[in-house]
């Protein structure tokens, strides 16, 4: 690979990582092409991407970004996974790693902070952005539903009192 090709690869990866503030780094030593395709497909389905890049090129790509803190983990044969919502790729990698003992999660970075493999595992147990949005929307609609129920309670209770009084008057007559 000549110098021009290296510059193109660095620029391409830098563009892909633009706006991404979290990355997962895993060791991929001994992973077959079929296993790598399985991993890429799982991460892609979760809304992320997987890239296998030379470590020096990866370090150059993240230089000056919040991901630079994880540069020391770019040692040996590694891959990087990333996406706008890092929870999805973390879940996908850990799920695939159960069937691929050669895939070892080394750690990563989130918002300028280094996280280890245990941090990635904890991250994968969190709900994703879509799940969090749905939960938040559920909370908001529950408040509105309770408010409407409270507003409807006064006339309903008043009608109930009138109906009971009507029954009392019928029994008395």
BAFI-3210 file (N, C-alpha, C; in Angstrom, 3 decimals, decimal comma, padded with zeros to 6 digits):
// residues 173
n [1|2|3|4|5|6|7|8|9|10|11|12|13|14|15|16|17|18|19|20|21|22|23|24|25|26|27|28|29|30|31|32|33|34|35|36|37|38|39|40|41|42|43|44|45|46|47|48|49|50|51|52|53|54|55|56|57|58|59|60|61|62|63|64|65|66|67|68|69|70|71|72|73|74|75|76|77|78|79|80|81|82|83|84|85|86|87|88|89|90|91|92|93|94|95|96|97|98|99|100|101|102|103|104|105|106|107|108|109|110|111|112|113|114|115|116|117|118|119|120|121|122|123|124|125|126|127|128|129|130|131|132|133|134|135|136|137|138|139|140|141|142|143|144|145|146|147|148|149|150|151|152|153|154|155|156|157|158|159|160|161|162|163|164|165|166|167|168|169|170|171|172|173]
n.u [000,858|000,718|001,724|-000,246|-002,555|-002,793|-003,374|-005,890|-007,344|-007,183|-008,541|-011,068|-011,896|-011,870|-013,957|-016,102|-016,141|-016,823|-018,738|-019,310|-019,120|-018,326|-016,742|-016,003|-013,485|-012,065|-010,295|-009,325|-007,943|-007,343|-009,926|-012,212|-013,102|-015,808|-016,827|-016,239|-017,914|-020,363|-020,220|-020,039|-022,539|-024,296|-023,667|-024,228|-026,986|-027,721|-027,399|-024,821|-021,304|-018,484|-015,023|-011,935|-008,828|-005,494|-003,512|-001,926|-003,043|-005,620|-005,107|-004,223|-006,577|-008,320|-007,070|-007,089|-009,774|-012,586|-012,287|-009,667|-008,584|-008,677|-006,628|-004,417|-005,323|-005,309|-003,684|-002,063|-003,888|-006,806|-010,257|-012,608|-015,687|-018,563|-021,156|-024,072|-025,669|-024,274|-024,988|-026,409|-024,439|-022,698|-024,255|-024,634|-021,983|-021,177|-023,062|-022,435|-019,833|-020,111|-020,358|-017,985|-015,051|-012,581|-012,932|-012,301|-013,276|-011,731|-012,149|-012,908|-014,083|-016,029|-017,498|-015,036|-013,902|-012,149|-013,176|-013,344|-013,428|-015,404|-016,949|-018,011|-019,583|-021,460|-022,569|-023,849|-026,022|-027,777|-030,773|-031,404|-031,278|-033,743|-035,418|-035,266|-036,433|-039,031|-039,780|-039,691|-041,652|-043,835|-043,990|-044,604|-047,126|-048,576|-048,827|-050,481|-052,744|-053,563|-054,161|-056,337|-058,088|-058,475|-059,737|-062,094|-063,220|-064,653|-067,171|-068,209|-068,368|-070,204|-072,486|-072,895|-073,576|-075,977|-077,478|-077,631|-079,092|-081,464|-082,313|-082,727|-084,882|-086,820|-087,173|-088,192|-090,654]
n.v [-001,167|002,094|005,488|007,341|005,743|005,083|007,586|007,988|005,911|006,680|009,157|008,264|006,625|008,563|010,224|008,444|008,167|010,659|012,638|010,528|009,442|007,280|004,102|000,647|-001,660|-004,624|-007,717|-009,514|-011,802|-014,674|-015,033|-016,292|-015,633|-016,098|-015,976|-013,311|-012,066|-012,790|-011,393|-008,718|-008,527|-008,829|-006,572|-004,559|-004,939|-004,018|-001,368|-000,371|-000,241|-002,212|-002,125|-003,216|-002,156|-001,044|-000,547|001,792|003,447|003,653|004,975|007,434|008,256|008,774|010,753|013,766|013,674|012,774|010,107|009,468|008,783|006,061|005,036|003,616|001,044|000,021|-002,263|-004,978|-007,454|-005,967|-004,945|-002,335|-001,204|000,752|003,227|005,348|004,915|003,383|001,247|-000,743|-001,911|-002,871|-004,790|-006,560|-007,396|-008,671|-010,700|-012,196|-012,833|-014,818|-017,160|-017,143|-017,768|-016,659|-014,009|-011,289|-008,847|-005,816|-003,295|000,190|003,471|006,122|009,131|010,531|009,111|006,300|002,913|-000,344|-003,914|-004,937|-002,686|-002,425|-004,684|-004,013|-001,828|-003,066|-004,136|-002,132|-000,337|000,493|003,527|003,806|002,217|003,640|006,052|005,175|004,373|006,844|008,243|006,729|007,406|010,122|010,022|008,667|010,520|012,418|010,832|010,267|012,836|013,525|011,555|012,406|014,864|013,935|012,601|014,193|015,105|012,532|011,421|013,217|012,649|010,084|010,523|011,903|009,869|008,023|009,516|009,765|007,104|006,842|008,600|007,313|004,971|005,988|006,943]
n.w [000,000|-000,995|-000,121|-000,900|-001,061|001,617|002,729|001,590|002,799|005,511|005,400|004,553|006,714|008,715|007,830|008,091|010,844|011,635|013,690|015,326|018,609|020,040|020,253|019,687|020,397|019,293|019,433|016,622|015,921|014,124|013,176|010,870|007,397|006,928|009,536|010,062|008,228|009,320|011,743|010,810|009,521|011,711|013,269|011,441|011,157|013,622|013,325|013,084|012,132|011,079|010,973|009,734|010,147|009,589|012,463|012,776|010,838|011,814|014,222|013,207|012,008|014,152|015,467|017,220|017,800|019,950|020,239|020,368|022,804|023,081|021,611|022,564|022,804|020,319|019,320|017,889|015,938|015,289|015,264|014,646|015,860|015,372|015,616|015,349|017,589|020,096|021,672|020,270|018,400|020,416|021,745|019,597|018,971|021,358|021,457|019,162|019,830|021,720|020,287|018,942|020,055|019,467|019,025|020,821|022,994|023,557|024,569|024,465|023,590|024,911|024,478|024,867|026,961|028,156|028,032|029,441|028,683|030,404|030,739|028,172|028,173|030,160|028,890|026,759|027,991|028,422|027,444|024,004|021,936|020,581|022,172|024,579|023,780|023,268|025,852|027,183|025,755|026,513|029,229|029,011|027,704|029,613|031,653|030,418|029,978|032,622|033,477|031,820|032,694|035,327|034,886|033,732|035,826|037,706|036,460|035,976|038,556|039,652|038,145|039,032|041,705|041,333|040,123|042,220|044,050|042,664|042,730|045,489|045,839|044,308|045,756|048,129|047,377]
ca.u [000,000|001,558|001,361|-001,503|-003,629|-002,931|-004,091|-007,289|-007,954|-007,317|-009,621|-012,335|-012,269|-012,150|-015,293|-017,062|-016,172|-017,262|-019,989|-019,393|-018,346|-018,049|-016,193|-015,659|-012,292|-012,013|-009,207|-009,899|-006,908|-007,807|-011,326|-012,326|-013,857|-017,226|-017,149|-016,194|-019,148|-021,424|-020,068|-020,410|-023,985|-024,967|-023,457|-024,968|-028,401|-027,898|-027,212|-023,422|-020,344|-017,250|-013,907|-010,625|-007,901|-004,176|-003,541|-001,374|-004,026|-006,729|-004,654|-004,229|-007,980|-008,986|-006,257|-007,798|-011,194|-012,838|-011,954|-008,216|-008,221|-008,617|-005,554|-003,503|-005,903|-005,128|-002,454|-002,329|-004,965|-008,044|-011,304|-013,352|-017,127|-019,099|-022,467|-024,647|-026,122|-023,259|-025,565|-026,732|-023,234|-022,156|-025,081|-024,368|-020,641|-021,146|-023,876|-021,648|-018,615|-020,412|-020,125|-016,639|-014,116|-011,406|-013,295|-012,129|-013,510|-010,655|-012,637|-013,299|-014,170|-017,336|-017,455|-013,724|-013,468|-011,818|-013,909|-012,750|-014,342|-016,553|-017,780|-018,743|-020,619|-022,505|-023,197|-024,731|-027,202|-028,646|-031,683|-030,924|-031,924|-035,153|-036,130|-035,359|-037,430|-040,350|-040,055|-039,958|-042,953|-044,815|-044,122|-045,321|-048,535|-049,221|-049,180|-051,646|-053,894|-054,002|-054,756|-057,664|-058,897|-058,819|-060,735|-063,351|-063,731|-065,608|-068,531|-068,650|-068,769|-071,410|-073,588|-073,098|-074,305|-077,350|-078,152|-077,916|-080,175|-082,684|-082,711|-083,268|-086,196|-087,749|-087,463|-088,974|-091,995]
ca.v [000,000|003,284|006,589|007,922|004,836|005,216|008,845|007,771|005,077|007,499|010,122|007,533|006,254|009,804|010,649|007,520|008,403|012,030|012,686|009,354|009,707|006,036|003,045|-000,602|-002,275|-006,052|-008,461|-010,416|-012,746|-016,022|-015,084|-016,630|-014,694|-016,368|-015,428|-011,858|-011,671|-012,925|-010,267|-007,482|-008,548|-008,600|-005,175|-003,742|-005,047|-003,220|000,042|000,025|-000,674|-002,832|-001,873|-003,758|-001,170|-001,096|000,227|003,137|004,224|003,926|006,029|008,696|008,622|009,277|011,820|015,033|013,452|012,237|008,681|009,318|008,224|004,599|004,677|002,645|-000,300|-000,381|-003,051|-006,319|-007,508|-005,506|-004,335|-001,323|-001,161|002,045|003,579|006,498|004,403|002,359|000,116|-001,786|-002,659|-003,580|-005,988|-007,474|-007,973|-009,618|-011,862|-012,980|-013,298|-016,049|-018,268|-016,995|-017,537|-015,898|-012,596|-010,823|-007,412|-005,188|-002,074|001,218|004,846|006,774|010,565|010,931|008,311|004,914|001,890|-001,669|-004,951|-005,006|-001,525|-002,757|-005,652|-003,251|-001,006|-003,910|-004,475|-000,958|-000,227|001,341|004,836|003,645|001,719|004,749|006,995|004,576|004,439|008,242|008,556|006,073|008,221|011,348|009,739|008,263|011,755|012,997|009,961|010,474|014,171|013,423|010,754|013,254|015,825|013,225|012,018|015,082|014,949|011,146|011,270|014,010|011,872|008,936|011,040|012,168|008,581|007,458|010,319|009,390|005,804|007,088|009,217|006,283|004,048|006,713|007,219]
ca.w [000,000|-001,066|000,765|-001,363|-000,652|003,067|002,976|001,221|003,851|006,718|005,164|004,504|008,081|009,450|007,429|008,691|012,286|011,875|014,432|016,188|019,822|020,760|019,418|020,369|019,819|019,590|018,790|015,629|015,520|013,834|012,770|009,450|006,573|007,178|010,856|009,951|007,542|010,315|012,669|010,102|009,315|012,996|013,668|010,475|011,526|014,840|012,990|013,182|011,116|011,543|010,077|010,069|009,619|010,221|013,704|012,579|010,083|012,736|015,145|012,467|011,743|015,358|016,063|017,364|018,088|021,288|020,214|020,460|024,109|022,973|020,682|023,157|022,646|018,926|019,288|017,389|014,940|015,905|014,453|015,378|015,583|015,772|015,086|016,050|018,880|020,364|022,397|019,296|018,039|021,588|021,920|018,482|019,100|022,475|021,093|018,203|020,509|022,456|019,368|018,380|021,157|019,025|019,043|022,198|023,134|024,332|025,212|023,522|024,089|024,847|024,808|025,345|028,106|027,823|028,770|029,271|028,191|031,314|030,422|026,947|028,565|030,850|027,867|025,950|028,779|028,450|026,299|022,918|021,812|020,213|023,349|025,526|023,259|023,494|027,284|027,496|025,187|027,379|030,445|028,650|027,428|030,867|032,361|029,739|030,231|034,004|033,539|031,200|033,612|036,468|034,414|033,471|037,072|038,379|035,913|036,154|039,962|039,850|037,577|039,923|042,871|040,881|039,906|043,542|044,644|041,943|043,274|046,830|045,689|043,798|046,869|049,136|046,873]
c.u [000,906|000,983|000,016|-002,695|-003,868|-003,689|-005,574|-007,996|-008,179|-008,468|-010,989|-012,804|-012,608|-013,555|-016,362|-017,225|-016,625|-018,634|-020,209|-018,545|-018,072|-017,639|-015,889|-014,470|-012,251|-010,863|-009,826|-008,890|-007,519|-009,262|-011,383|-013,149|-015,356|-017,659|-017,177|-017,448|-020,344|-021,405|-020,512|-021,922|-024,749|-024,846|-024,219|-026,469|-028,720|-027,651|-025,789|-022,588|-019,150|-016,181|-012,662|-009,619|-006,557|-004,180|-003,016|-002,350|-005,226|-006,338|-004,664|-005,656|-008,666|-008,219|-007,043|-009,288|-011,351|-012,487|-010,462|-007,774|-008,068|-007,493|-004,616|-004,033|-005,782|-003,774|-002,815|-003,442|-006,314|-009,025|-011,963|-014,806|-017,657|-020,462|-023,009|-025,177|-025,228|-023,820|-025,863|-025,510|-022,628|-022,930|-024,756|-023,012|-020,605|-021,979|-023,096|-020,410|-018,855|-020,128|-018,736|-015,651|-012,875|-011,671|-013,282|-012,300|-012,435|-011,128|-013,076|-013,285|-015,597|-017,158|-016,134|-013,214|-013,233|-012,679|-013,270|-013,810|-015,578|-017,511|-018,595|-019,869|-021,771|-023,285|-024,199|-026,008|-028,186|-029,643|-031,100|-031,681|-033,408|-035,977|-036,308|-036,390|-038,837|-040,737|-040,422|-041,326|-044,078|-045,052|-044,920|-046,803|-049,269|-049,648|-050,430|-052,902|-054,428|-054,673|-056,172|-058,600|-059,352|-059,885|-062,095|-063,977|-064,806|-067,003|-069,072|-069,133|-070,051|-072,630|-073,911|-073,896|-075,758|-078,128|-078,509|-079,070|-081,520|-083,216|-083,328|-084,674|-087,237|-088,124|-088,357|-090,410|-092,877]
c.v [001,233|004,405|007,216|007,062|004,932|006,487|008,697|006,961|005,884|008,486|009,445|007,169|007,487|010,316|009,748|007,779|009,819|012,021|011,493|009,628|008,452|004,950|001,827|-001,203|-003,724|-006,689|-009,475|-011,444|-014,137|-016,139|-015,333|-015,571|-014,866|-015,790|-013,905|-011,345|-011,758|-011,746|-008,966|-007,400|-008,254|-007,143|-004,244|-003,762|-004,219|-001,734|000,530|-000,476|-001,313|-002,556|-002,541|-002,852|-001,378|-000,137|001,645|004,018|004,572|005,032|007,395|009,180|009,229|010,416|013,133|014,889|012,925|010,752|008,415|008,672|006,704|004,133|003,624|001,215|-000,811|-001,068|-004,456|-006,292|-007,155|-005,017|-003,282|-001,376|000,158|002,237|004,759|006,137|003,217|001,140|-001,045|-002,587|-003,427|-004,867|-007,016|-008,155|-009,001|-010,864|-012,781|-013,575|-014,565|-017,275|-018,245|-016,726|-016,725|-014,391|-012,122|-009,310|-006,836|-003,956|-001,086|002,590|005,346|008,204|010,982|010,175|006,878|003,979|000,543|-002,657|-005,088|-003,838|-001,760|-003,732|-004,927|-002,390|-001,817|-004,286|-003,306|-001,003|000,724|002,656|004,707|003,158|002,835|005,780|006,465|004,639|005,872|008,659|007,932|006,858|009,485|011,087|009,314|009,496|012,363|012,158|010,148|011,832|014,150|012,614|011,554|014,276|015,164|012,700|012,883|014,959|013,534|010,925|012,041|013,265|010,656|009,361|011,314|010,872|007,934|008,205|009,977|008,073|005,962|007,663|008,223|005,331|004,712|006,927|006,025]
c.w [000,000|-000,197|000,389|-000,926|000,853|003,420|002,666|002,305|005,134|006,555|005,154|005,903|008,908|009,117|008,044|010,188|012,638|012,551|015,353|017,423|020,632|019,777|020,286|019,638|020,269|018,833|017,847|015,124|015,319|013,436|011,259|008,718|006,817|008,522|010,817|009,241|008,493|011,278|012,012|009,905|010,598|013,425|012,730|010,794|012,769|014,587|013,065|012,020|011,797|010,508|010,630|009,368|010,295|011,405|013,523|011,816|010,968|013,714|014,468|012,225|012,953|016,023|016,061|017,611|019,509|021,378|020,392|021,769|024,060|022,058|021,248|023,065|021,214|018,768|018,834|016,358|015,582|014,840|015,303|014,921|016,121|015,138|015,849|017,435|019,212|021,072|021,446|018,864|019,215|021,829|020,842|018,625|020,219|022,192|020,150|018,883|021,316|021,595|018,752|019,505|020,755|018,984|020,493|022,231|024,052|025,093|024,162|024,157|023,922|025,332|025,442|026,552|027,659|028,662|028,476|028,782|029,087|031,071|029,162|027,272|029,262|029,854|027,043|026,687|028,886|027,295|025,261|022,858|021,494|021,396|024,380|025,079|023,503|024,966|027,690|026,976|026,015|028,651|030,139|028,404|028,691|031,661|031,736|030,006|031,644|034,159|032,966|032,095|034,812|036,068|034,216|034,756|037,726|037,779|036,102|037,588|040,261|039,320|038,448|041,156|042,496|040,683|041,238|044,206|043,986|042,484|044,666|046,758|045,186|044,921|047,911|048,663|046,816]
res [x|x|x|x|x|x|x|x|x|x|x|x|x|x|x|x|x|x|x|x|x|x|x|x|x|x|x|x|x|x|x|x|x|x|x|x|x|x|x|x|x|x|x|x|x|x|x|x|x|x|x|x|x|x|x|x|x|x|x|x|x|x|x|x|x|x|x|x|x|x|x|x|x|x|x|x|x|x|x|x|x|x|x|x|x|x|x|x|x|x|x|x|x|x|x|x|x|x|x|x|x|x|x|x|x|x|x|x|x|x|x|x|x|x|x|x|x|x|x|x|x|x|x|x|x|x|x|x|x|x|x|x|x|x|x|x|x|x|x|x|x|x|x|x|x|x|x|x|x|x|x|x|x|x|x|x|x|x|x|x|x|x|x|x|x|x|x|x|x|x|x|x|x]
***
